[in-house]
Amino acid sequence: MCRSVLIFTLLIGLPHLSLADRGRSSTGEEALRSLGEPSIERSLERFDESLFGPRRGEIPSALTNHAPKDTPELIEAQRDLSFLEGLNLPDLPIRFDSRIVRYLESYYHEPRGRAMMRALYTRYLRYAPMIKRTLEEAGLPEDLRCVAMAESGFQKDVLSRAGAAGMWQFISSTGASLGLEQNRFIDERLDPERATEAAAAYFSGLYQRFGSWELALAGYNMGHGALLRSIQKYNTNDFWELSRLEAGLPFETSHYVAKILACAIVLRNVERFGLDEIEVDETLPQAHLIAPAGTRLPQIARAAGITVDELKKLNPQLKRDRLPPGSGHYRVRIPERAANARTRFKIERSDDERVHELRYGESLAAVAAKHGVSLAELQRMNDIARRETLLAGERIFVPNREPARLKRDESIVVAVPDGTLRFADKRRVFYRTLGGERIEEIARFFELPTDALLAWNRLDPGVPLPSGLYVQLFLPRDRTLDDAILLTEDEVTILEIGSEEFFAYHEAQRGRIRFVHKAQEGETLASIGERFGLSVGSLARINQFSRNHRLRPGDSVIVYAELDRAPQEIVQASLGKSGDENGASSALPESAGSR
């Protein structure tokens, strides 16, 4: 077997990130628990309503519409706001809106707010160098770091109920648009470095679109499309004005921006808010290792002298026990103690595997058979659960050998509602269902209207399709067929449902012939069935009769009979027609009714 030596190159001198949340609680998190909060995540969820209550009545109005001087002119006799004197201001624009002030009061005065900010700041310190470097390189305000506080509490692997993931809480589609890879093997939304790079790119786009950081922050939270509609509806691009108007902005968004700006003030005044004595949790200095796609994690762990569990904690984006398939390389974090500037890992990797990209309609069983392995072995190679469903376009590992040419059934017969249906600019193909697909899913993949598929096929759009159906499709002639398992017209026999040819074919598969019997005086379904070897139930089903149906002389009864039970003149006539090069006649043979 051919083997090759692969070099893993190390990049060191990276920011010191935490190995993971290693079970050690910060002082802030301990304080939150003492106040009845189970976690910082639950505290974040309930914090806004604890300060402002459910959204009823008016949103608090701004204390001033002007950027503050060094000493903000905030005078309320019943509140001690002297702690706001002489604050260092962030690199985001600040208006001392009442909501911002209320957050700051909580962070400064109240046990719950102080505990939560201490816990958040402790987490932030683990990632501070990396976040600062990334934002600086993108030319963005450093205080955008507070978005990760509002989104996830600086948790790198958190998953929301809505499906948003990671420190910056990207939904799948947004993450993909920003270049974050997501598949069975990896989810880069959970990689704090890659996600922070994506967040920087996203913020750059939002600021370019809206021109103010308040609106950019609002767009990050509620979506730029919804924000733009609100701007156009109220004819204003002033965030603070929108936040006061009825239905101008969601409750969450109005307070989301205020919370981020308050956090920015706190992080610029850590001594004022009692955070200066906090030390970063014990961290594990890290290096990067560049590994070829498909490498198994135990190989990397052995080379780095660490356990697979340690490797996974450092790389929460890795979902399986190997790197994703492909021809490229991946950046993997390892402890710096496992490497130095002159270290290289030489790891042998056999070339007995290659990458296969699944086509639409391709089953794992078919892939396994094609590559000479069992389905169980293919699932083991790719860490595929027994009932797991893979999507078209996903890449899996297969044995690196010449695929076998599977013998295709030479007599594939497809039934269609209308055998004359044609389109001059399209070609007809057939998709064989694997089971569980829905018609709208098939339409979406082939970029066809669902209504068109329903018109071309007799299918119920409300239920999943069973396996073994052939869905008739009319595709543009220039569309490639390489991304799906399809049959062309040349590869199948097409029969129109209900035609004589349709019934003749299917009954011939069972050694039977179909004909019409003319009922004679005194005949019943039972007597006809006894004569031709059918039950009353079978005759009733074939003819859509009830079991108690009374026959009259001359009534036509369709019969499916085995060849030795059918009238021989009909059998001979049928055999003669089947040998006719012009094909079978469309006329249904009739029995004379003689006994």
C-alpha positions in Angstrom: 0.0 0.0 0.0 1.3 3.4 -0.9 2.0 5.7 2.0 3.1 9.3 2.2 4.7 11.4 4.9 2.7 14.6 5.8 4.3 17.5 7.6 2.3 19.4 10.3 3.6 22.9 10.4 3.4 24.8 13.7 2.5 28.5 14.1 3.3 29.7 17.7 3.2 32.9 19.5 -0.6 33.0 19.5 -2.8 34.7 22.2 -3.1 32.6 25.3 -6.7 31.3 25.2 -8.3 29.2 27.9 -8.1 25.4 27.4 -11.9 25.5 28.0 -14.2 26.3 30.8 -12.3 23.8 33.0 -14.8 23.7 35.8 -13.2 26.5 37.8 -15.9 29.1 38.7 -14.9 32.8 38.7 -15.8 35.0 41.7 -18.6 36.6 39.6 -20.2 33.3 38.8 -20.1 32.2 42.4 -21.7 35.4 43.4 -24.5 35.0 40.8 -25.2 31.5 42.2 -25.4 32.9 45.7 -28.1 35.3 44.4 -30.1 32.4 43.1 -28.9 32.6 39.5 -28.1 29.0 38.1 -25.8 30.4 35.4 -24.6 33.5 33.8 -26.5 32.5 30.7 -29.9 32.5 32.5 -28.9 35.7 34.3 -28.4 37.4 30.9 -31.7 36.2 29.7 -33.6 37.7 32.6 -31.5 40.8 33.2 -33.3 43.3 30.9 -36.7 42.6 32.4 -35.3 42.7 35.9 -34.2 46.3 35.2 -37.0 47.5 33.0 -39.9 45.1 33.4 -41.9 43.6 30.6 -42.5 46.0 27.8 -45.6 47.9 28.9 -46.3 51.6 28.3 -43.5 53.9 27.3 -39.9 53.2 26.8 -37.7 55.4 29.1 -36.8 58.6 27.3 -33.3 59.8 26.8 -31.8 62.2 29.3 -30.0 64.0 26.6 -29.6 63.8 22.8 -26.1 65.2 22.9 -22.8 63.4 23.3 -21.7 63.9 27.0 -19.0 66.2 28.1 -16.3 64.8 30.5 -18.8 65.5 33.3 -22.3 64.3 32.1 -25.1 66.7 33.2 -27.3 64.0 34.7 -29.2 65.4 37.7 -31.8 63.3 39.4 -32.3 64.0 43.1 -33.4 60.6 44.0 -30.5 58.8 42.4 -26.8 58.8 43.1 -25.2 59.2 39.7 -21.9 60.7 40.9 -20.1 57.6 39.8 -20.6 58.8 36.2 -18.3 61.8 36.8 -15.1 61.8 34.8 -15.6 58.5 32.9 -13.3 57.4 30.2 -15.5 57.1 27.1 -15.4 54.2 24.6 -14.6 54.3 20.9 -18.3 53.8 20.2 -20.5 56.9 20.2 -22.2 57.4 23.6 -25.4 59.2 24.5 -26.4 58.9 28.2 -29.8 57.5 27.5 -31.7 56.5 30.6 -31.4 52.8 29.5 -27.6 53.0 29.4 -27.6 54.8 32.8 -29.8 52.1 34.3 -27.5 49.4 33.1 -24.5 51.3 34.5 -26.3 51.8 37.9 -26.8 48.0 38.1 -23.2 47.2 37.2 -22.0 49.8 39.8 -24.5 49.6 42.7 -26.5 46.3 42.7 -25.1 43.0 43.8 -26.7 41.1 40.9 -25.4 43.5 38.3 -21.9 43.7 39.8 -21.7 39.9 40.1 -22.8 39.4 36.5 -20.3 42.0 35.2 -17.5 40.4 37.1 -18.3 37.0 35.7 -18.5 38.4 32.1 -15.3 40.3 32.5 -13.5 37.2 33.8 -14.6 35.3 30.7 -13.7 38.2 28.5 -10.1 38.2 29.7 -9.6 34.7 28.3 -10.2 36.0 24.8 -9.2 39.7 25.1 -5.9 39.6 23.1 -7.5 37.6 20.2 -10.6 39.8 20.0 -8.6 43.1 20.2 -6.1 42.0 17.6 -8.9 40.9 15.2 -10.9 44.1 15.5 -7.7 46.2 15.2 -6.7 44.4 12.0 -10.1 45.1 10.5 -10.0 48.8 11.5 -13.0 48.5 13.8 -13.8 49.9 17.2 -12.3 47.8 20.0 -15.5 48.1 22.0 -17.4 46.0 19.6 -16.0 43.3 21.9 -19.1 44.0 24.0 -21.4 42.4 21.3 -20.0 39.0 22.3 -20.9 39.8 25.9 -24.5 40.6 24.9 -24.8 37.7 22.5 -23.2 34.8 24.4 -21.5 36.0 27.6 -18.2 35.2 25.9 -19.1 31.5 25.6 -17.5 30.0 22.6 -19.7 26.9 22.3 -23.2 28.1 23.3 -26.1 27.2 21.1 -29.4 29.2 21.2 -32.9 27.8 20.9 -33.1 29.6 17.5 -30.0 27.7 16.3 -27.5 30.5 16.6 -24.1 29.2 17.7 -20.8 30.4 19.1 -19.5 33.4 20.8 -21.0 35.8 18.2 -24.2 33.8 17.8 -24.4 33.4 14.0 -27.3 31.5 12.5 -26.3 28.9 10.0 -27.1 30.9 6.9 -25.3 34.0 8.1 -22.3 32.0 9.1 -22.1 30.3 5.7 -22.3 33.7 4.0 -19.3 34.8 6.0 -17.3 31.8 5.1 -17.7 29.7 8.2 -17.6 26.0 7.3 -20.5 24.0 8.7 -20.9 20.3 8.0 -21.0 16.9 9.8 -17.3 17.3 10.8 -16.9 20.9 11.7 -18.8 24.0 12.7 -16.6 27.0 12.6 -19.2 29.2 14.3 -17.9 27.5 17.5 -14.2 28.4 16.7 -13.7 31.7 18.6 -11.0 32.9 16.3 -12.7 32.2 13.0 -16.1 33.4 14.4 -14.4 36.7 15.5 -12.9 37.2 12.1 -16.4 36.6 10.6 -18.0 39.0 13.1 -15.5 41.7 12.1 -16.4 41.2 8.4 -20.1 41.4 9.3 -19.7 44.6 11.3 -17.8 46.2 8.5 -20.7 45.5 6.1 -23.3 46.7 8.6 -21.5 50.0 9.2 -21.0 50.6 5.5 -24.7 50.0 5.0 -26.1 52.2 7.8 -23.3 54.7 8.6 -23.7 54.7 12.4 -22.6 52.2 15.0 -25.9 52.3 16.9 -27.7 51.2 13.7 -25.1 48.7 12.9 -25.5 47.1 16.4 -29.3 47.2 15.9 -29.0 45.5 12.5 -26.8 42.8 14.1 -29.5 42.0 16.5 -32.7 42.3 14.5 -31.5 41.8 11.0 -30.5 44.5 8.5 -33.6 44.0 6.4 -36.1 44.5 9.3 -34.1 47.5 10.5 -34.1 49.1 7.0 -37.9 48.7 6.8 -38.3 50.5 10.1 -36.0 53.3 9.0 -38.0 53.8 5.8 -41.4 53.5 7.7 -40.6 56.2 10.2 -38.4 58.2 7.8 -35.5 58.6 10.2 -32.0 57.1 10.5 -31.7 58.1 14.2 -31.5 55.0 16.3 -32.5 56.8 19.5 -35.6 58.2 17.8 -36.5 54.8 16.4 -36.1 53.3 19.9 -38.8 55.7 21.3 -41.4 55.2 18.6 -44.3 52.8 18.9 -43.2 49.6 17.0 -40.1 51.4 15.9 -37.7 48.7 17.2 -38.2 45.4 19.2 -37.9 45.7 22.9 -34.9 43.4 22.8 -33.0 45.5 20.2 -33.6 48.8 22.0 -32.0 47.4 25.2 -29.5 45.3 23.3 -27.7 48.4 22.0 -27.9 50.2 25.4 -26.5 47.1 27.1 -23.5 47.0 24.7 -22.8 50.7 25.1 -23.0 50.4 28.9 -20.6 47.4 28.7 -18.2 49.5 26.6 -18.2 52.2 29.3 -17.5 49.6 32.0 -14.6 48.0 30.1 -13.0 51.5 29.7 -13.4 52.1 33.4 -12.6 48.8 35.1 -11.2 50.4 38.2 -14.3 52.5 38.7 -16.5 49.4 38.4 -14.3 47.2 40.7 -12.9 44.9 38.0 -9.3 45.9 38.1 -8.4 43.3 40.7 -9.8 40.4 38.6 -7.1 38.2 37.1 -7.6 36.1 34.1 -8.4 32.4 34.7 -5.5 30.0 34.4 -4.9 29.8 30.7 -3.1 27.3 28.5 -0.6 28.9 26.1 -1.5 27.7 22.6 0.0 27.1 19.2 -1.5 26.3 15.9 -0.9 23.1 14.0 -1.8 23.0 10.2 -3.1 19.5 9.5 -4.3 18.0 6.2 -8.0 17.5 5.7 -9.3 14.1 6.9 -6.6 13.5 9.5 -7.9 11.6 12.5 -7.9 13.4 15.8 -6.0 10.6 17.7 -3.2 11.0 15.2 -2.9 14.8 16.0 -3.3 14.1 19.7 -0.5 11.5 19.7 1.8 13.8 17.8 1.1 16.7 20.2 1.4 14.5 23.3 -2.1 15.3 24.6 -5.3 13.4 24.9 -8.1 13.6 22.3 -10.3 15.2 25.0 -7.8 18.0 25.5 -7.7 18.5 21.7 -11.5 18.7 21.5 -11.7 21.2 24.3 -9.2 23.4 22.5 -11.2 23.0 19.3 -14.9 23.0 20.0 -15.6 23.5 16.3 -14.6 19.8 15.6 -17.6 17.6 15.8 -16.2 14.2 14.8 -13.0 12.2 15.5 -11.4 13.4 12.3 -11.0 16.6 10.3 -13.4 17.2 7.4 -12.7 15.5 4.0 -11.1 17.5 1.3 -7.8 18.4 -0.3 -6.9 21.4 1.9 -5.6 21.9 5.4 -7.1 22.9 8.7 -5.8 25.0 11.5 -5.9 23.1 14.8 -5.1 24.5 18.2 -2.7 22.5 20.5 -1.0 23.4 23.7 2.2 25.5 23.2 4.0 23.1 25.6 3.6 20.5 22.9 5.6 22.5 20.4 8.3 25.1 19.9 9.4 27.2 17.0 11.6 24.5 15.6 9.3 21.5 16.1 7.7 19.6 13.3 5.5 16.6 13.5 6.0 13.9 11.0 2.9 11.7 10.8 2.3 8.9 8.4 -1.1 8.9 6.8 -2.1 6.0 4.5 -3.6 6.9 1.2 -6.1 4.1 1.4 -9.0 6.5 1.5 -10.4 9.2 -0.8 -13.2 11.7 -0.7 -16.6 11.0 -2.3 -19.2 13.8 -2.6 -22.8 12.5 -2.2 -25.2 13.2 -5.0 -28.9 13.9 -4.5 -30.7 10.6 -4.3 -27.6 8.6 -3.6 -27.9 6.2 -0.7 -25.1 5.2 1.6 -25.9 1.6 0.9 -25.3 2.2 -2.8 -22.0 4.0 -2.1 -20.9 1.2 0.1 -21.7 -1.5 -2.5 -20.0 0.6 -5.2 -16.8 0.7 -3.2 -16.8 -2.9 -2.0 -17.5 -2.4 1.7 -20.4 -3.0 4.0 -22.7 -0.2 5.0 -21.6 -0.7 8.6 -17.9 -0.2 7.6 -18.7 2.9 5.6 -20.6 4.3 8.6 -17.7 3.5 10.9 -15.2 5.2 8.6 -17.3 8.4 8.7 -18.7 8.3 12.2 -22.2 8.2 10.8 -24.9 7.2 13.3 -27.3 4.4 12.3 -30.3 6.6 11.5 -28.4 9.7 10.5 -29.4 11.4 7.3 -26.7 12.9 5.1 -27.5 15.7 2.5 -26.5 16.0 -1.1 -23.1 17.7 -1.5 -21.7 16.3 1.8 -18.3 14.7 1.5 -17.5 11.3 3.0 -14.5 9.0 3.0 -14.6 5.9 0.9 -11.9 3.2 0.1 -9.4 4.5 -2.4 -10.1 1.9 -5.0 -11.7 1.8 -8.5 -15.5 1.9 -7.9 -17.4 -1.1 -9.2 -19.9 -0.7 -12.0 -23.1 -1.8 -10.4 -25.4 -3.8 -12.6 -28.5 -1.7 -13.3 -31.9 -3.4 -13.6 -32.4 -3.7 -17.3 -36.2 -3.6 -17.0 -36.9 -0.3 -15.1 -40.5 0.6 -15.9 -41.8 4.0 -14.9 -45.5 4.8 -14.8 -46.5 8.4 -15.7 -49.9 10.1 -15.6 -49.7 11.4 -19.2 -47.5 9.7 -21.7 -47.8 12.5 -24.2 -46.5 15.3 -22.0 -43.5 17.0 -23.6 -41.7 20.3 -23.6 -39.5 21.4 -26.5 -36.9 23.2 -24.4 -36.7 20.6 -21.6 -35.6 17.0 -21.2 -37.5 14.4 -19.2 -35.6 12.6 -16.4 -36.7 10.5 -13.4 -35.7 10.7 -9.8 -36.0 7.6 -7.7 -37.0 8.4 -4.1 -35.0 7.0 -1.2 -37.9 7.4 1.2 -38.8 10.3 3.5 -38.4 13.1 0.9 -41.1 15.7 0.4 -42.1 17.0 -3.0 -41.2 20.6 -2.1 -37.7 19.4 -1.1 -37.2 17.8 -4.5 -38.6 20.9 -6.3 -36.2 23.1 -4.3 -33.1 21.0 -5.2 -33.9 20.9 -8.9 -35.0 24.6 -8.8 -38.5 23.8 -10.1 -41.9 25.1 -9.0 -43.6 22.7 -6.6 -46.8 23.1 -8.5 -45.1 21.9 -11.7 -44.0 18.7 -10.0 -47.5 18.1 -8.8 -48.8 18.6 -12.3 -46.3 16.2 -13.8 -46.9 13.5 -11.1 -49.8 12.1 -9.1 -48.4 12.8 -5.6 -49.8 14.1 -2.3 -47.8 17.2 -1.3 -48.8 16.8 2.3 -47.0 13.5 3.1 -43.4 12.2 2.8 -42.7 10.0 -0.2 -42.0 6.3 0.3 -38.9 4.7 -1.2 -39.0 3.4 -4.8 -41.2 6.1 -6.5 -40.1 7.6 -9.7 -40.7 11.4 -9.8 -41.0 12.7 -13.4 -39.0 15.9 -13.9 -38.6 18.2 -16.9 -35.3 20.0 -16.6 -33.6 22.6 -18.8 -31.5 20.9 -21.5 -28.4 22.7 -20.4 -28.7 21.7 -16.7 -26.0 19.3 -15.6 -27.2 15.9 -14.2 -24.0 15.2 -12.3 -25.3 16.3 -8.9 -28.1 13.8 -8.6 -28.9 10.2 -9.3 -31.3 10.4 -12.3 -32.6 8.2 -15.1 -33.0 9.5 -18.6 -35.8 8.4 -21.0 -33.3 6.1 -22.8 -32.8 4.1 -19.5 -36.4 3.3 -18.7 -39.6 2.0 -20.2 -42.3 4.5 -19.9 -45.9 3.4 -19.5 -48.9 5.6 -19.1 -51.0 4.8 -16.0 -54.2 3.1 -17.0 -53.2 2.2 -20.5 -53.6 -1.3 -21.9 -49.8 -1.6 -22.1 -49.6 -0.6 -18.4 -51.9 -3.4 -17.2 -50.6 -5.9 -19.7 -47.0 -5.4 -18.4 -47.8 -5.6 -14.7 -50.1 -8.7 -15.1 -47.5 -10.4 -17.2 -45.0 -10.0 -14.4 -47.3 -12.2 -12.4 -48.0 -14.7 -15.2 -51.5 -13.4 -15.8 -53.5 -11.9 -18.6 -56.1 -9.2 -18.4 -59.3 -9.4 -20.4 -63.0 -8.5 -20.3 -65.6 -11.2 -19.5 -69.2 -10.6 -20.6 -71.5 -11.8 -17.8 -74.0 -14.5 -18.8 -77.4 -15.2 -17.4 -77.1 -16.4 -13.8 -73.4 -15.6 -13.4 -72.2 -14.0 -10.2 -68.9 -12.6 -9.0 -68.4 -15.8 -7.1 -69.0 -18.1 -10.1 -66.8 -16.0 -12.4 -64.1 -15.9 -9.7 -64.2 -19.7 -9.3 -64.0 -20.2 -13.1 -60.9 -17.9 -13.5 -59.2 -18.5 -10.1 -60.0 -15.2 -8.4 -61.7 -14.5 -5.1 -64.8 -12.4 -4.9 -62.8 -9.7 -3.1 -60.2 -9.6 -6.0 -62.9 -9.2 -8.7 -64.6 -6.6 -6.6 -61.4 -4.6 -6.2 -60.4 -4.9 -9.9 -63.8 -3.6 -11.0 -64.5 -1.2 -8.2 -67.6 -3.2 -7.3 -68.9 -4.0 -3.8 -68.7 -7.7 -2.9 -72.5 -7.9 -3.1 -72.7 -6.4 -6.6 -75.4 -8.1 -8.8 -74.4 -8.8 -12.3 -76.8 -8.5 -15.3 -76.4 -10.4 -18.6 -73.9 -8.5 -20.8 -72.1 -6.6 -17.9 -68.4 -6.3 -18.5 -66.2 -7.7 -15.8 -62.4 -7.2 -16.0 -60.5 -10.3 -15.1 -56.9 -11.0 -14.3 -56.3 -14.7 -14.9 -53.4 -17.0 -15.0 -52.7 -18.3 -18.5 -53.9 -21.8 -17.9 -57.2 -20.5 -16.5 -57.9 -17.9 -19.2 -59.8 -18.6 -22.4 -57.3 -20.0 -24.8 -58.4 -17.9 -27.7 -57.6 -14.8 -25.7 -54.2 -16.2 -24.6 -53.3 -17.0 -28.2 -54.5 -13.6 -29.5 -52.5 -11.9 -26.8 -49.4 -13.9 -27.5 -49.7 -13.1 -31.2 -50.0 -9.4 -30.4 -47.0 -9.5 -28.1 -44.9 -10.7 -31.0 -46.1 -8.1 -33.3 -43.3 -5.6 -34.0 -45.8 -2.8 -34.0 -46.6 -3.4 -30.3 -49.7 -4.5 -28.5 -53.1 -3.4 -29.5 -54.8 -1.0 -27.2 -58.0 -3.0 -27.4 -58.8 -5.2 -24.4 -59.5 -8.8 -25.4 -62.9 -10.1 -24.5 -64.2 -13.5 -23.4 -67.2 -14.8 -25.3 -68.6 -16.0 -22.0 -68.9 -19.6 -23.0 -68.6 -22.2 -20.3 
